[in-house]
Amino acid sequence: MCFIGHGVFGIITKPIWCNYFALIGINKVHAYQLMPVLGTVDIMMGLILLFKPIRAIAAWLVVWGIVTALCRPLSGEPFAEFIERAGNFGAPLCLLLLAGGIKLNFKWLFSTINPNEPVAEKSLLQVKTTLRFIVFLLLTGHGWLNLIHKPGLIGQYTSLGFSNPVNVSILAGIFEFMAAIAVLVRPARALIVVFLVWKMGTELLYPHFEIFEWVERGGSYGALLALWFCLTPPDGVRNRIPDIQRFPVAS
């Protein structure tokens, strides 16, 4: 979802990307020529990862997600824009940790993730901790953008008919900061469901290209959903699982 959503914006040539190309000295003319190329590569990467999850592609998404997110504060946007996209690079990072950890040698990079392999207890604990931090970042980032009244968010609330969108933005920001702290300090399965519904719902409010913006945030939903799976299940469910430490990745 991260790859494909981002790739579509490259193909339709999102104007704000010109600012990011300018960071490495590429002018607008060449930026518009390169956008569809990068977009096509992103979509191809996403499809390969979906049907044949090669570790090198997941590792590339970690790097690519960090680089593209960093372009925003480096081009003058708030730093919150970077941490709000923690799901873009956090989700593939957790996938690699879940699938046995990171080794960065040739054999490891070009091996395929097997979803039927058992998960070691150590890997599961690493993933759980990483997910909590990633979800904390993405909720904090979006809450920060609400509190500084990001014009795009104010526009969303205005389009929804709120008479005082600034107050709505403040309330949403406070809620997201509280949610972030709850996830970091003591996450609860019920609350994670609430935050997942909130995130998936609010990302549908973009006034232009709503579906592509929503798809691009797939890492955010994935991180929340994965954290829900990592948390201890209710007693009735736990008693039916003979060995949770050897749960398959696919589960």
N, C-alpha and C positions, 0 to 999 in steps of 0.2 A: 504493500500500500504506500509506504514512504517513497519507494523508487518510482512507482507508476504515477502517483499524484504529482511528484516533483517533475517527472518527465513530461507530463502533459503541459505543465506551465512553460517548459522549455519549447515545446512544439508550437504553442499559441503565442510565444514571445511575450512574456510578462515584462512590461516596461521597466519596473523597478530593478530588474536584474542588471540593467545597464550600469547602475551604481556599483554593483559587485564586480563586474568586469573591469570597471575603471580602476579598481584597486590594484590591478596588475597591468595597467596601462593600455587596455583594449578600448578603443573608441566605440561609439554607439553603432556605427555602420557594421563593424566587424562583430560586435556583440550580438546584433540581431541575426547575423549570419551563423554564428556559433550556437545560439540557443537551441534551434531545432536539432542540431547534431547531438548536443549534450542530452537533450530531452529523449531522443531516440535511444541513446546508450542506456539512460536510466531505465526506460521501459523494458529494454531487453534484459538488463540485469535483474529487474524485478521478476520477470517471467521465468528466467533461469532459476532464480532462488526459490520460486514457488514450486517448480516441477522437479528440479534437481538441486537441492540445497548444498552447493559447494561452499566450503568454509571460506575460501578466498573472497567470494562475493559478499558474504556476511561481514567479513573483516573490512572489505572496501567500503561497505555502507557505514561502518563505524567511523572510518576516517572521513569519508565524503560528507556524512551527516554533521560532523564537528566542523569541517572546513566551511560548508555552506552556511551553517548557523552562525559561525564567527564573522562571516562577511557582513552581517547586519550591524553589529556594534562597530566594526571597523570602518563602515561607511557612514557612521554618524547616527545610527539608530540606537535606542536604549539597549543596555546590556541585557535587560529582561527578555529581549527578543531571542537571545542566544539560549538562555536557560529554559525558556518556554518550549524550546524544541528538543529538550533532553530525550524525549521518547524516540526521536529520529535515529539517534546513535545509541541510545540506551537499550532499545529492544534487540537489535542485532548483537550487541555486546552480551546481553543475558542469554541469547540463543547459543552463542559460542561457549559461554560458561556452563550452561546446562548440558551441552553436548561434549563434556569432557575437559573443558578449559582451553587456554590459548597457548600454543607452542611456537608458532611463527617459523616453521621450517617448510621446505618445499613439499614434502610428503603430506604434512598436516594441511597446508593451504589448499591443496588440490584434492583433498579427500572429501567425500560426501557425508553429510550428517545423516545418521541412521536413527529415525524416530523410535525404533523398537529397542534400542540399547537401554539397559537399566541406567538410572541416574544414581551416582554415588551420593552419600549423605553430605559429604564435604561440598560437592558441587551445588546441591540443593540449598545449603546454607548460604553459599556465596551468592547465588542467584537471588535469594530472598532479601539479603542485605542490599544488594545492588539495586533491586527493584524498588525498595523503599526509598532509597536515595534519589533514583531517577524520577519517581512519582512526586517526591517532595520538590524537586527542581521544577518540573513542568507545571505543577500547580502554583508554586511560588512565582514563577515567571509570568504566568497569565494573570495572577492576582496583582502583581506589581504593575503590569500594563493597565489593569483596570484602575488602580489607585492613582496613576499618573495621567489618567484620562486619555488613553490612546485614541486619536481621532477616528480610527476605524471602528473601535468598540463603541464609541459614542454614537457613531453613525448607525451601528446595528441597533442600539437601544432606541434611537430616534425612529428608525424605520418600523420598529415593533409597536410604536404608538405611545411610548413613555413620555410624559410631559416634562419630567426632570431626569434626563438620561445621565447627568453627572452623578446624581444621588444613587441611581441604579448601579453605575459603575463602581462607586465607592463600596456599596453593599456587597456587590459581587466580588470585589477585591478582598474585602475582609473575610468573606466566606471561604475564598480559595486559600488565603493565608492560614486560616484555622484548619482547613482540610489538609494542607501540606504538613502542618505541625502534627496533626493527629496521625498521619501516615508515618511520619518519621519516629514519633515517640511510641505510639501504641496502636498499630493498625488493627481494625476489626473488620471481619468479612462483610458485615451488614453495611458499614460505612463505605467500604470499597465499592460496593454495588451502587450506592448513592452517587459517589464521585464519578464512577464510570458513566452512569446515565447523564449526569451533569455535563461531563466533558463531551460526550457524543452529541448531546443536544445543543450545547452552546456553539460547537464548531459548525453547526448547520446554519448559523445566522449570518454568514458572510453575504454581502449584497451582490457580489459578482462571482461567478464560477463556484457556487456553493459546493457542489458535489466533489470537485477536484480539491478544494481546500479541505473538505472533510476526509477524503481519501488520504491525502498527504499526511494527516495527523494519525495515521494508523498505528504508529509506534506508541502514541500516548494511550490509546485504548488498549493496545496489546499489553503494555506495561501494567496497567491497572488490572486487566483480566488475569494476567499471569500472576500478579501478586495475590489476587483472590485465590487462585489455585494453590499457591505456596503456603498460605496461611493454614493453620491447623483446622481440619474440617470438624463439624459438629460431632458429638459423641456417637450418634447413630450411624454416621457415615464412617467414622474412624474405625469402629468395631468391625466393619465389613471389609476393611483393607488389611490383609495379612501382613504386608511389609511395605510401608509407605516409602521407605528409603530406596526401594527397588522399583518404584513406579516408572513405567516407560515414559520417555520424553513426549510421545504422542498424547499421553493422558494429561 
